[in-house]
């Protein structure tokens, strides 16, 4: 990957949306819930006021509308500020 977040930003690979079917009805991609969990794949260096506590490989929870979507080589990522991450899982 050739992307390095700047300052206090993190690059997250969201988990796949859950596939739910109701009695044979297939739910289209546009109606699926956005995942709120993902794995951190790159982090910035932080700022002089805020050090980075999130590390590459951390599984995190983030807000429903947090971050900006990026499409790199056909894979969708989210980039957001460290402060937009709600929690580190396990």
N, C-alpha and C positions, 0 to 999 in steps of 0.2 A: 504494500500500500504506500502511496506517495503523498499522504496528507498528514500534516502535523498541526494540531490545534494550537492557537496562540493564547497567551495569557492564562486565564482561568477557565478555558473551554475544554470540554471532553467530547470525544466521538464515541457514539454508542451504536451497537448493532442490536436493534430491537428483536425480541422474540417473535416468532411467527404468530399471527392471529389464530385464535382457536377456530377449528372447523366445527361448526354446529349445524346439524340438520334436524329439522322437525318433521317427522313422519314422511321422509323422502323429499322434502323441499330443500333445494340447495340455496344457501344464502350467498348473494353476490358479494364481491370484494368491497364494494362501496358501502354495504350495510354492516360489515364486520366491525367489531369493536377494535379500536387501536390498542396495541399492546402497551402496557404501562411499565414494562420491565425489559431490561436488556443487559448486554455485556459491554463493558468499556473496552474499546480496542486501541484508543490513543488518548493521551492527555497533554495539555499544555504545561508550561513551566510555573504557572501561578503568577501572582503579582506581588509587589512589595507589601501590600496590605493583606493579602490572602494567600496562604500557602496551600498547595494541592494536597488534599487528604484522600482523594480518589486515585486509585492506581489501575493500570492496565490489568484486565482480567476480573475486576470486581463486577458482581452482578448488582444492579441498582434498580430502584424504583424512581419514576419521574412523573410529573404532572401530565394530565391528558393532552394539554395544548403546548407543552414545553418543547423548545428546540426548533430547529430548522431541518427539514428533510433534504438529504443529499442522495443522489443516485450515482454511485461509482462502479463502473464495470458491471452494471446490471444488478448490483446489490444496494438496497436502501439502508441508509444510515441516518442517524440524528446527530446534530451537533448542538450543544447547549452549554450554558455557563454552569460551573460547578454548583452554584447556588440554586439552580433549577432542579438539581437532583434531591429527592426527598429522603432517601435512605439507601444504605448499602446492605444487601441481603447476605446473611450468613458469613 
